[in-house]
Every structure is written in C-alpha cells, then in structure tokens.
Amino acid sequence: MKIAKIIIIGFGNVGRAFARTIALKKKFVESRYGVSLSVVGVADSKGMALKSDGFSEYELLKLCEVPRSGVNLFSPYAYNYVDLKYMYDMVQPDIHVELTPANYVTGEPGLTNIMFALTRGAHVVTANKAPIVLKYKELLEIAKKRSLQLRFRSTVMGGTPLIDTIMSLRSEEIEKIEGILNATTNFILTEMHDKLIDFEEALKKAQIMGLAEADPSLDIDGIDAAAKLVILSHVIGCSISLDEVKRESLSKIKLRDVVEAIKEGFVIKYLAYFDVRRRETYVRIVKIPKTDVFAQVNGSLNAVRIKTDVGEILFVGKGGGGLETAHSVLDDVIAIAIGSEGGMR
Ligand SMILES: NC(=O)c1ccc[n+]([C@@H]2O[C@H](COP(=O)([O-])OP(=O)(O)OC[C@H]3O[C@@H](n4cnc5c(N)ncnc54)[C@H](OP(=O)(O)O)[C@@H]3O)[C@@H](O)[C@H]2O)c1
C-alpha cells in the first residue's frame, strides 16, 4: 500500500483535532483510497516529536493528551526544540501540514515553514491563512516549479467545500463574492438581535463559549473576513491585497442600531464584499431586508453568495471549528496522497 508521510506543524486546537481524526479514520482511508497516512512528526512552539516509521493510532491519540506546548514531553520521541531542517532530514515527509497561528503582518512562522517545505520537495496543506493571503503567488510559483501541491481548502468555510467548488467553476466568470465569512461576529450580531443585548455583552458570551479569542480584534475588526476574501480572490485568479479591503469594525454597532433595523423590517449583518470588475471590496456593517437569504444565516453559520455571468450560487454552512477544519485539512491531505490534481491555479 502507498504510504504518505505527514508532519504536523502547530499542535493546538486544529493540530490535535487533525491528529485525532487521522488516528480514528486511518483504517477507513486505507480501505477506501488504498493509501496509508503515516504521521512521522509533530511540532508546537516549544518542541517536536519524531518517529520515522510513523506514530501508531494509539500513540497519536496519546500525543493529543499532552498539555499545551507539551509535545516535548512525548518521550521517547521528543525534542526540546523545533528545527525543521533536522525534522526533514530525520523523517523525510511527503506532506507538510501547517497549523500555526496567523500573523497578517509578517506571515510568520507559517510563511518560512511553507517555503522551506516546498523547497525540500514536500506538498503543503495549510489552515494558516496568513501565508496564502500575503504571498500566494510566490508560494504557488515555487510549488508549480517543483510539481508540488499547495492546498488550503480549510482556510475559508472549512466546514463547507467552498474553495473546491469555486475551483471547479472553470467556464463561469465570477463577478461578485459576498458573504458572512466570520462565525464570531455573526454569532455576536445574532445574539444582539435575538436577545436585545449590547455588543459588549454579546462579545463576552462569545468569549465564554470559546468562539471568540481573549483578543478578538482579528474577528471584530474584520481582518479575518478580509483575509478570507483575499484568499477567494486568489482562487478566482483576480487577486486583491489585504490593504485593498476597506474595513469597518463591528465594535461600532450599538443596540439601538439593531432595534431600529428590526422596527424597519431589516437585519444587520457584517458582510464581506468583492466586486471583481470594479475591484471594490469591503468588510462592513450592512442593513439587509429580512427577506434576504443572509438574514436567515444565524449564529456561527457562514454563507457565501457567488454571482457569475451565468447566475448565482449560494453556500451556507459551518465555517471553522476544530473538527470541521481537521476534516477539511484531511480532505486536502487525502487528495494529495491519492495523486489528485487541482490544488492550485
Ligand atoms: N480553530 C479553527 O476553527 C480554525 C479554522 C480555520 C483555520 N484555522 C487556522 O488554523 C491555524 C491553527 O488554529 P488553532 O485554532 O489550532 O490555533 P492554536 O490552538 O493557537 O494552535 C497553534 C499551534 O501552533 C503552534 N505554534 C506557534 N508557533 C509555532 C512555531 N514557531 N513552530 C511550531 N508551532 C508553533 C502553537 O504552539 P503552542 O501549543 O506551543 O502554543 C500551537 O500548538 C491558525 O492559523 C488558524 O487561524 C483555525
């Protein structure tokens, strides 16, 4: 059976969910696709664990139990430092899975890691948006030169096959992309509408539920949604930069705005928008009629409406979440392992 050797860089929520999913679905993938997925290396910010003939399902599940930043405790396979070069020399991975945090200023550590992976001949799957947002063309060029795949399906609406479907639209011209691309802000707005609470209270609830980070600015200031718009622009071959997306912070919203909108038969949503022909793009607070389909997209659901020269396509579904993102990453890994093309344009 063909063996695909995988390394996981970043072992937080998604990294652990991904490792657990591989352990639980290993047999299923083997019987359905005839490939064996073998995790040979894992790293967090403090250390790494390496096993050149692959961790067993049991070992992977045990590895998921180490505390945060605790990969270096997983003896006898552990190291107290992270050294990608050493890792590649030791385990020679086929697929590099990048699950480190997004930094939209530098792209690091994901950018350097992905560059390194491609130059060392490994295919790349990333859920980290920043390197794709900031350096898509450069990364793609390196990947193409080396006949490698760069896949990032989980970066936008990980729980819904949005990117793959858009990539399959080969003859349609995409004119507009519009959507609710951030689960945290949609949850906050839904709470404000349903419970008539103010922004701060709704945000606090999102934080308690683990939907919003302690520092929620990436979500609240529209950076996450703008980043997703940038990735979609790359996918349709009409790239915009993060700076081009005009952003209005959701923190400006007041309960009285919501109440007024409700009285007038409207709903307030935080929409990401890209008019491809006019290159007009923004993330902002928008009042939409109650009859608009986006008005029914509530809580942590996401939605995207794609207008093409043929018609409209609507996607509604789960955005991220550890389990959904892990499966989306695994879909990309399987696609590479079975030799399916189409990870890039
Ligand atoms: N959570 C979701 O639902 C979701 C959905 C779509 C995309 N994403 C993206 O997926 C990525 C991972 O998300 P997450 O929720 O798993 O984040 P997370 O829980 O913060 O985990 C990030 C992991 O990266 C590790 N890390 C940080 N710097 C590193 C370095 N230099 N070398 C190696 N590892 C390093 C961290 O190490 P320590 O454990 O030592 O801190 C941690 O294990 C992010 O880019 C996120 O935006 C997440």
The ligand as an SDF file (V2000), in Angstrom:
LIG
                    3D

 48 52  0  0  0  0  0  0  0  0999 V2000
   -9.6840   26.8960   15.0340 N   0  0  0  0  0  0  0  0  0  0  0  0
  -10.3580   26.8830   13.8970 C   0  0  0  0  0  0  0  0  0  0  0  0
  -11.5260   26.5310   13.8360 O   0  0  0  0  0  0  0  0  0  0  0  0
   -9.6720   27.2890   12.6060 C   0  0  0  0  0  0  0  0  0  0  0  0
  -10.3950   27.2640   11.4110 C   0  0  0  0  0  0  0  0  0  0  0  0
   -9.7390   27.5720   10.2060 C   0  0  0  0  0  0  0  0  0  0  0  0
   -8.4080   27.9300   10.2360 C   0  0  0  0  0  0  0  0  0  0  0  0
   -7.7430   27.9870   11.4410 N   0  0  0  0  0  0  0  0  0  0  0  0
   -6.3340   28.3470   11.4310 C   0  0  0  0  0  0  0  0  0  0  0  0
   -5.5700   27.1920   11.7400 O   0  0  0  0  0  0  0  0  0  0  0  0
   -4.4010   27.5620   12.4620 C   0  0  0  0  0  0  0  0  0  0  0  0
   -4.3720   26.7990   13.7720 C   0  0  0  0  0  0  0  0  0  0  0  0
   -5.5050   27.1550   14.5400 O   0  0  0  0  0  0  0  0  0  0  0  0
   -5.6750   26.6510   16.0370 P   0  0  0  0  0  0  0  0  0  0  0  0
   -7.0260   27.0400   16.4550 O   0  0  0  0  0  0  0  0  0  0  0  0
   -5.2360   25.2410   16.1410 O   0  0  0  0  0  0  0  0  0  0  0  0
   -4.5930   27.5740   16.7750 O   0  0  0  0  0  0  0  0  0  0  0  0
   -3.9270   27.3130   18.1770 P   0  0  0  0  0  0  0  0  0  0  0  0
   -4.7930   26.4760   19.0400 O   0  0  0  0  0  0  0  0  0  0  0  0
   -3.4570   28.6260   18.6720 O   0  0  0  0  0  0  0  0  0  0  0  0
   -2.6180   26.4230   17.8250 O   0  0  0  0  0  0  0  0  0  0  0  0
   -1.4990   26.9340   17.1720 C   0  0  0  0  0  0  0  0  0  0  0  0
   -0.3550   25.9590   17.3310 C   0  0  0  0  0  0  0  0  0  0  0  0
    0.7810   26.4630   16.6450 O   0  0  0  0  0  0  0  0  0  0  0  0
    1.9160   26.2990   17.4950 C   0  0  0  0  0  0  0  0  0  0  0  0
    2.9940   27.2010   17.1230 N   0  0  0  0  0  0  0  0  0  0  0  0
    3.0860   28.5450   17.3000 C   0  0  0  0  0  0  0  0  0  0  0  0
    4.2650   28.9730   16.8160 N   0  0  0  0  0  0  0  0  0  0  0  0
    4.9280   27.8840   16.3460 C   0  0  0  0  0  0  0  0  0  0  0  0
    6.1950   27.6660   15.7540 C   0  0  0  0  0  0  0  0  0  0  0  0
    7.0420   28.6770   15.5190 N   0  0  0  0  0  0  0  0  0  0  0  0
    6.5470   26.4030   15.3820 N   0  0  0  0  0  0  0  0  0  0  0  0
    5.7300   25.3570   15.6220 C   0  0  0  0  0  0  0  0  0  0  0  0
    4.4990   25.5100   16.1900 N   0  0  0  0  0  0  0  0  0  0  0  0
    4.1120   26.7440   16.5370 C   0  0  0  0  0  0  0  0  0  0  0  0
    1.3810   26.5510   18.8830 C   0  0  0  0  0  0  0  0  0  0  0  0
    2.2990   26.0430   19.8160 O   0  0  0  0  0  0  0  0  0  0  0  0
    1.9770   26.0180   21.3980 P   0  0  0  0  0  0  0  0  0  0  0  0
    0.9850   24.9170   21.5710 O   0  0  0  0  0  0  0  0  0  0  0  0
    3.3050   25.7080   21.9700 O   0  0  0  0  0  0  0  0  0  0  0  0
    1.4470   27.3830   21.7480 O   0  0  0  0  0  0  0  0  0  0  0  0
    0.0840   25.7540   18.7970 C   0  0  0  0  0  0  0  0  0  0  0  0
    0.3530   24.3950   19.0090 O   0  0  0  0  0  0  0  0  0  0  0  0
   -4.4650   29.0830   12.6350 C   0  0  0  0  0  0  0  0  0  0  0  0
   -3.7220   29.7090   11.6310 O   0  0  0  0  0  0  0  0  0  0  0  0
   -5.9500   29.3870   12.4740 C   0  0  0  0  0  0  0  0  0  0  0  0
   -6.1840   30.6870   12.0140 O   0  0  0  0  0  0  0  0  0  0  0  0
   -8.3410   27.6570   12.6070 C   0  0  0  0  0  0  0  0  0  0  0  0
  1  2  1  0
  2  3  2  0
  2  4  1  0
  4  5  1  0
  4 48  2  0
  5  6  2  0
  6  7  1  0
  7  8  2  0
  8  9  1  0
  8 48  1  0
  9 10  1  0
  9 46  1  0
 10 11  1  0
 11 12  1  0
 11 44  1  0
 12 13  1  0
 13 14  1  0
 14 15  2  0
 14 16  1  0
 14 17  1  0
 17 18  1  0
 18 19  2  0
 18 20  1  0
 18 21  1  0
 21 22  1  0
 22 23  1  0
 23 24  1  0
 23 42  1  0
 24 25  1  0
 25 26  1  0
 25 36  1  0
 26 27  1  0
 26 35  1  0
 27 28  2  0
 28 29  1  0
 29 30  1  0
 29 35  2  0
 30 31  1  0
 30 32  2  0
 32 33  1  0
 33 34  2  0
 34 35  1  0
 36 37  1  0
 36 42  1  0
 37 38  1  0
 38 39  2  0
 38 40  1  0
 38 41  1  0
 42 43  1  0
 44 45  1  0
 44 46  1  0
 46 47  1  0
M  CHG  2   8   1  16  -1
M  END
$$$$
